[in-house]
Amino acid sequence: MEFAIRCPNQVVFGWGMIDQLPKFTSGLGRRPLMVTGRSALRASGRLDDILGALSASGAVVALFDQVEAEPSLDTVLRGIETARVHEADVVVAIGGGSALDVGKAIAAVAYADGELAEFHAGREVTGRSLPIVAAPTTSGTGAEVTPNSVLTDRMAGVKASIRGAGLIPRVAIVDPELTVSLPPKETAYTGLDAFTQALEAFISTGASPYSDALALEAIRATGSWLREAVAAGRNREARTQMALGSLLAGLALASARLGLVHGLAHPVGARYALPHGLVCGRFLPAVLAFNQAAAAPRYHRAAQALGLESGTALVPWVTTLCEDLGASMPLSTVGASEADIDALVDPVLSAGSTAYNPRKPTAGDVRELLRQAIDGERPRGQA
């Protein structure tokens, strides 16, 4: 048995924990670069409060708030320039997965031994990294605890991760209160991402006793509370459970890796500019059905975590969840066609996540899964 544990130096969790940000930041540097997007956090006035608290602590703060959904390499390059001009000595990333990914990439690449394009092409990030403090405002990606950053090369149409130890935050602050302002649709999509990550980490060929314990609890928390978080966004327990599940799923996948859902989601999401969690929800039921025979004992344990009687109930239950949360539409409705399939097959098969899938897919398998998603079919064996 071999496995590695990859996680931040410190993880703090709890309602209102963001108020302790200055304490954690001051121990790492005095010239923070705040990386964020133009999100509900700003609209609510909470971002101004956070910036004010940092400044009151004596920090000299620069703000980089240009992060978009599905962030690009160009955005990271602009952020790196901002960090250098400001002479930042710590990066504080606050926001959804996109903001956290950009913040981590800026910190790791600004003084790295190489160029961003090289790392996006597969070279591991090495060299000096700025320390990172990460605080998620969604319960989805687990980016606050992972050693990678998902970025898109818009010119090439390629969405891929850069990886390296320097991308792991020094401190992760997981405050469920920051997720309360997230609208229902975004809550659903980010929650589906967290749930998918928990399931894929659990059935991954890279799973270990360490990641299993985290993934099973993440499956329980996200699967049991996602609907309530979408329906009643101010429900404190629902937001807390989703934040916990997302955190644990992130810790699990950092060590176990993922699977075919994410192998499909990255190239499809990049090609059609779709939210990552939405694409995960579109593919999750079909990939679970594809993997059923190869991972049956683990399906049984995952089903038990959700209160189901057997592993055979898992695929129908997940299918209904994804349908209820609006992730089952045919991809043809967003411009996908079967003529696109051939261009997507190789990126799916070569994806790092696909390599950890419990059943090795063929090119024909990938074509069929893509066709089903484009046509809006339910997993085989279901009406």
C-alpha positions as CSV (number, residue, x, y, z in Angstrom):
1,M,0.0,0.0,0.0
2,E,1.3,3.4,-1.0
3,F,-0.3,6.8,-0.6
4,A,0.6,10.5,0.0
5,I,-1.2,13.0,2.2
6,R,-1.2,16.4,0.6
7,C,-2.9,19.2,2.6
8,P,-2.3,22.8,4.0
9,N,-0.2,23.4,7.0
10,Q,-3.4,24.5,8.8
11,V,-7.1,24.2,8.2
12,V,-9.5,26.2,10.3
13,F,-13.3,25.6,10.0
14,G,-16.3,27.3,11.5
15,W,-18.9,30.0,11.3
16,G,-17.3,33.5,11.4
17,M,-13.7,32.2,11.1
18,I,-12.9,34.7,8.3
19,D,-12.7,37.4,11.0
20,Q,-9.4,35.8,12.0
21,L,-7.8,36.3,8.6
22,P,-5.5,39.2,9.8
23,K,-4.0,36.9,12.4
24,F,-3.1,34.2,9.9
25,T,-1.9,36.6,7.2
26,S,0.3,38.6,9.5
27,G,2.4,35.6,10.3
28,L,3.2,35.1,6.6
29,G,3.7,38.6,5.3
30,R,2.8,42.3,5.5
31,R,2.1,43.0,1.8
32,P,-0.7,40.7,0.8
33,L,-2.2,40.5,-2.6
34,M,-5.9,39.9,-2.3
35,V,-7.2,37.8,-5.2
36,T,-11.0,37.6,-5.8
37,G,-13.7,37.9,-8.4
38,R,-16.6,40.3,-8.8
39,S,-18.9,38.1,-6.7
40,A,-21.7,38.3,-4.2
41,L,-19.1,38.8,-1.5
42,R,-18.4,42.3,-2.9
43,A,-22.1,43.1,-3.5
44,S,-22.9,42.3,0.2
45,G,-20.1,44.6,1.5
46,R,-18.4,41.7,3.1
47,L,-15.3,42.1,1.0
48,D,-14.8,45.7,2.1
49,D,-15.0,44.5,5.7
50,I,-12.3,41.9,5.1
51,L,-10.0,44.4,3.3
52,G,-10.6,46.9,6.1
53,A,-9.6,44.4,8.8
54,L,-6.4,43.5,6.9
55,S,-5.5,47.2,6.6
56,A,-6.3,47.9,10.2
57,S,-3.8,45.1,11.2
58,G,-1.0,47.1,9.5
59,A,-1.0,45.2,6.2
60,V,-0.4,47.0,3.0
61,V,-3.0,45.4,0.7
62,A,-3.2,45.3,-3.1
63,L,-6.5,44.0,-4.7
64,F,-6.6,41.9,-7.9
65,D,-10.3,41.4,-8.6
66,Q,-10.3,40.5,-12.3
67,V,-11.0,36.8,-11.9
68,E,-13.6,35.4,-14.2
69,A,-15.5,32.1,-14.3
70,E,-13.4,29.3,-15.8
71,P,-10.2,31.6,-15.5
72,S,-7.7,32.0,-18.3
73,L,-3.9,31.9,-18.4
74,D,-4.0,35.6,-19.4
75,T,-5.8,36.4,-16.1
76,V,-3.1,34.7,-14.1
77,L,-0.4,36.6,-16.0
78,R,-2.0,39.9,-15.2
79,G,-2.2,38.8,-11.6
80,I,1.5,37.9,-11.5
81,E,2.4,41.3,-12.8
82,T,0.3,42.9,-10.1
83,A,2.0,40.8,-7.4
84,R,5.4,41.8,-8.7
85,V,4.6,45.5,-8.9
86,H,3.2,45.4,-5.4
87,E,6.1,43.3,-4.1
88,A,3.6,41.0,-2.5
89,D,4.9,38.6,0.1
90,V,1.7,36.6,0.6
91,V,-1.4,35.9,-1.5
92,V,-4.9,35.9,0.0
93,A,-7.4,34.2,-2.3
94,I,-11.1,34.6,-1.4
95,G,-13.9,33.5,-3.6
96,G,-15.1,30.5,-5.6
97,G,-12.9,27.9,-7.1
98,S,-11.9,30.2,-9.9
99,A,-10.6,32.9,-7.5
100,L,-8.8,30.3,-5.4
101,D,-7.2,28.7,-8.5
102,V,-6.0,32.0,-9.8
103,G,-4.6,33.1,-6.4
104,K,-2.8,29.8,-6.1
105,A,-1.3,30.0,-9.6
106,I,-0.1,33.6,-9.0
107,A,1.6,32.6,-5.8
108,A,3.2,29.5,-7.3
109,V,4.3,30.9,-10.7
110,A,5.3,34.5,-9.9
111,Y,8.9,33.4,-9.0
112,A,8.9,29.9,-10.2
113,D,11.6,28.2,-12.3
114,G,9.7,28.3,-15.6
115,E,6.8,29.9,-17.4
116,L,3.1,29.5,-16.9
117,A,2.6,28.0,-20.4
118,E,5.1,25.2,-19.6
119,F,3.3,24.3,-16.4
120,H,-0.1,24.3,-18.1
121,A,1.4,21.9,-20.7
122,G,2.2,19.4,-17.9
123,R,5.5,20.4,-16.3
124,E,5.4,20.4,-12.5
125,V,5.7,23.9,-10.9
126,T,9.0,24.2,-9.0
127,G,10.9,27.0,-7.4
128,R,10.0,29.7,-4.9
129,S,6.3,30.1,-4.1
130,L,4.6,32.9,-2.1
131,P,2.6,31.6,0.9
132,I,-1.1,31.3,0.3
133,V,-4.1,31.9,2.5
134,A,-7.3,30.5,0.9
135,A,-10.9,31.1,1.9
136,P,-13.7,29.6,-0.2
137,T,-17.1,31.4,-0.7
138,T,-18.6,28.3,-2.3
139,S,-19.0,24.7,-1.2
140,G,-17.7,23.1,-4.3
141,T,-14.1,22.7,-5.6
142,G,-12.1,22.1,-2.4
143,A,-9.4,24.3,-4.0
144,E,-8.5,25.6,-0.6
145,V,-6.7,22.3,0.2
146,T,-5.5,21.0,-3.2
147,P,-2.1,21.2,-5.0
148,N,-3.4,22.2,-8.4
149,S,-5.1,25.1,-10.2
150,V,-7.5,24.5,-13.1
151,L,-7.0,27.1,-15.9
152,T,-8.0,27.5,-19.5
153,D,-5.8,28.4,-22.5
154,R,-8.5,30.2,-24.5
155,M,-6.4,30.4,-27.7
156,A,-5.9,26.6,-27.8
157,G,-9.3,25.8,-26.2
158,V,-7.5,23.6,-23.6
159,K,-8.6,23.4,-19.9
160,A,-6.0,21.7,-17.7
161,S,-4.4,21.8,-14.2
162,I,-1.1,23.1,-13.2
163,R,0.4,21.2,-10.3
164,G,3.0,21.5,-7.6
165,A,3.6,21.6,-3.9
166,G,3.8,25.4,-4.0
167,L,0.1,25.5,-4.9
168,I,-1.0,24.1,-1.6
169,P,-2.2,26.9,0.7
170,R,-0.4,27.4,4.0
171,V,-3.7,28.2,5.6
172,A,-7.2,27.3,4.6
173,I,-10.0,29.2,6.3
174,V,-13.4,27.5,5.7
175,D,-16.2,29.7,6.9
176,P,-19.6,28.5,6.0
177,E,-21.1,32.0,6.6
178,L,-19.3,33.1,3.4
179,T,-21.5,30.8,1.3
180,V,-24.8,32.2,2.5
181,S,-25.0,34.8,-0.3
182,L,-24.5,32.3,-3.0
183,P,-27.6,32.1,-5.3
184,P,-29.5,28.8,-5.6
185,K,-28.2,27.9,-9.1
186,E,-24.6,28.4,-8.2
187,T,-25.2,26.5,-4.9
188,A,-26.5,23.6,-6.9
189,Y,-23.7,23.5,-9.4
190,T,-20.8,24.0,-7.0
191,G,-22.5,21.4,-4.7
192,L,-22.7,18.9,-7.5
193,D,-19.0,19.4,-8.1
194,A,-18.2,18.7,-4.4
195,F,-20.5,15.6,-4.4
196,T,-18.8,14.3,-7.6
197,Q,-15.4,14.8,-6.2
198,A,-16.3,12.9,-3.1
199,L,-17.7,9.9,-5.1
200,E,-14.8,9.9,-7.6
201,A,-12.1,10.1,-4.9
202,F,-13.8,7.2,-3.1
203,I,-13.9,4.9,-6.2
204,S,-10.5,6.1,-7.6
205,T,-7.7,3.6,-8.1
206,G,-5.6,6.0,-6.0
207,A,-7.9,5.7,-3.0
208,S,-6.4,4.8,0.4
209,P,-7.7,4.3,4.0
210,Y,-6.9,8.0,4.6
211,S,-8.9,9.3,1.6
212,D,-11.7,6.8,2.1
213,A,-12.5,8.1,5.5
214,L,-12.7,11.7,4.2
215,A,-14.6,10.8,1.0
216,L,-17.3,8.8,2.7
217,E,-18.0,11.6,5.2
218,A,-18.0,14.0,2.3
219,I,-20.5,11.8,0.4
220,R,-22.8,11.8,3.4
221,A,-22.6,15.5,4.1
222,T,-23.0,16.8,0.5
223,G,-25.5,14.1,-0.6
224,S,-27.7,14.6,2.5
225,W,-27.7,18.5,2.5
226,L,-27.3,19.8,-1.0
227,R,-31.0,20.0,-1.8
228,E,-31.6,21.9,1.4
229,A,-28.8,24.3,0.8
230,V,-30.3,25.1,-2.6
231,A,-33.8,25.5,-1.3
232,A,-33.0,27.4,1.8
233,G,-29.7,29.2,1.4
234,R,-29.8,30.7,4.9
235,N,-30.1,27.4,6.6
236,R,-27.1,27.4,8.8
237,E,-26.8,23.6,9.2
238,A,-27.1,23.0,5.5
239,R,-24.4,25.6,4.7
240,T,-22.2,24.1,7.4
241,Q,-22.6,20.6,6.2
242,M,-21.9,21.5,2.6
243,A,-18.8,23.5,3.5
244,L,-17.6,20.5,5.6
245,G,-18.3,18.1,2.8
246,S,-16.6,20.2,0.2
247,L,-13.5,20.6,2.4
248,L,-13.3,16.8,3.1
249,A,-13.8,16.0,-0.6
250,G,-10.9,18.4,-1.5
251,L,-8.6,16.7,1.0
252,A,-9.6,13.3,-0.3
253,L,-9.1,14.1,-4.0
254,A,-5.7,15.8,-3.2
255,S,-4.4,12.3,-2.3
256,A,-6.7,9.9,-4.2
257,R,-7.2,11.9,-7.4
258,L,-10.5,11.7,-9.4
259,G,-11.9,9.8,-12.4
260,L,-13.7,9.8,-15.7
261,V,-16.3,12.4,-14.8
262,H,-13.6,15.0,-14.4
263,G,-11.8,13.7,-17.4
264,L,-14.9,14.5,-19.5
265,A,-15.8,17.7,-17.7
266,H,-12.7,19.7,-18.4
267,P,-12.6,19.5,-22.2
268,V,-16.4,19.7,-22.5
269,G,-16.6,22.6,-20.1
270,A,-13.8,24.4,-22.0
271,R,-15.3,23.8,-25.4
272,Y,-18.8,25.0,-24.5
273,A,-18.0,27.5,-21.7
274,L,-20.2,25.7,-19.2
275,P,-20.0,25.8,-15.4
276,H,-17.8,23.0,-14.2
277,G,-20.3,21.7,-11.6
278,L,-23.1,21.6,-14.2
279,V,-21.0,19.5,-16.5
280,C,-20.0,17.2,-13.7
281,G,-23.7,16.7,-12.9
282,R,-24.5,16.0,-16.6
283,F,-21.9,13.2,-16.7
284,L,-22.0,11.8,-13.2
285,P,-24.9,9.3,-13.5
286,A,-23.7,7.9,-16.8
287,V,-20.1,7.4,-15.6
288,L,-21.4,5.8,-12.4
289,A,-23.4,3.3,-14.5
290,F,-20.3,2.7,-16.7
291,N,-18.2,1.9,-13.6
292,Q,-20.8,-0.1,-11.7
293,A,-19.3,-3.6,-12.3
294,A,-15.7,-2.4,-11.6
295,A,-16.5,-0.7,-8.3
296,A,-19.5,-2.6,-6.9
297,P,-18.2,-3.1,-3.4
298,R,-17.4,0.6,-3.1
299,Y,-20.8,1.6,-4.5
300,H,-22.3,-0.4,-1.6
301,R,-20.3,1.6,1.0
302,A,-21.1,4.9,-0.8
303,A,-24.8,4.0,-0.8
304,Q,-24.8,3.2,2.9
305,A,-23.3,6.7,3.5
306,L,-26.4,8.1,1.8
307,G,-28.8,5.9,3.8
308,L,-29.5,3.6,0.8
309,E,-29.9,-0.1,1.1
310,S,-27.5,-1.3,-1.6
311,G,-25.0,-0.2,-4.2
312,T,-27.5,-0.9,-7.0
313,A,-29.6,2.1,-5.7
314,L,-26.7,4.5,-6.1
315,V,-27.1,5.3,-9.8
316,P,-30.9,5.9,-9.8
317,W,-30.5,8.1,-6.7
318,V,-27.7,10.2,-8.2
319,T,-29.6,10.5,-11.5
320,T,-32.6,11.9,-9.7
321,L,-30.4,14.3,-7.7
322,C,-28.8,15.7,-10.9
323,E,-32.2,16.0,-12.6
324,D,-33.7,17.8,-9.6
325,L,-30.8,20.3,-9.6
326,G,-31.0,21.1,-13.3
327,A,-27.9,19.3,-14.5
328,S,-29.6,16.8,-16.9
329,M,-30.2,18.9,-19.9
330,P,-29.0,17.6,-23.3
331,L,-25.7,19.3,-24.2
332,S,-27.2,19.8,-27.7
333,T,-29.1,22.7,-26.1
334,V,-25.8,24.6,-25.5
335,G,-24.6,24.0,-29.1
336,A,-22.9,20.6,-28.8
337,S,-23.4,18.2,-31.6
338,E,-22.2,14.7,-32.5
339,A,-19.9,16.2,-35.0
340,D,-17.8,17.5,-32.0
341,I,-17.2,14.1,-30.5
342,D,-14.1,13.1,-32.3
343,A,-12.3,16.2,-31.2
344,L,-13.1,15.5,-27.6
345,V,-12.1,11.9,-27.3
346,D,-8.3,12.2,-27.1
347,P,-8.4,15.0,-24.4
348,V,-10.7,12.8,-22.3
349,L,-8.5,9.7,-22.6
350,S,-5.3,11.6,-21.9
351,A,-6.7,13.5,-18.9
352,G,-4.9,12.9,-15.6
353,S,-8.2,12.2,-13.8
354,T,-9.2,9.5,-16.4
355,A,-6.1,7.6,-15.5
356,Y,-7.5,6.9,-12.0
357,N,-11.0,5.7,-13.1
358,P,-11.8,2.2,-11.8
359,R,-12.7,1.0,-15.3
360,K,-10.4,1.9,-18.2
361,P,-12.4,3.5,-20.9
362,T,-11.8,2.9,-24.6
363,A,-12.3,5.5,-27.3
364,G,-15.6,3.9,-28.1
365,D,-16.7,4.2,-24.5
366,V,-15.9,7.9,-24.4
367,R,-17.7,8.5,-27.7
368,E,-20.8,6.8,-26.3
369,L,-20.8,8.7,-23.1
370,L,-20.4,12.0,-25.0
371,R,-23.2,11.0,-27.4
372,Q,-25.6,10.2,-24.5
373,A,-24.8,13.6,-22.9
374,I,-25.4,15.5,-26.2
375,D,-28.7,13.7,-26.8
376,G,-29.8,14.0,-23.2
377,E,-30.1,10.3,-22.5
378,R,-30.4,8.8,-19.0
379,P,-27.9,6.1,-18.0
380,R,-28.5,2.8,-19.7
381,G,-31.0,0.6,-17.9
382,Q,-33.1,3.6,-16.7
383,A,-36.3,4.8,-18.3
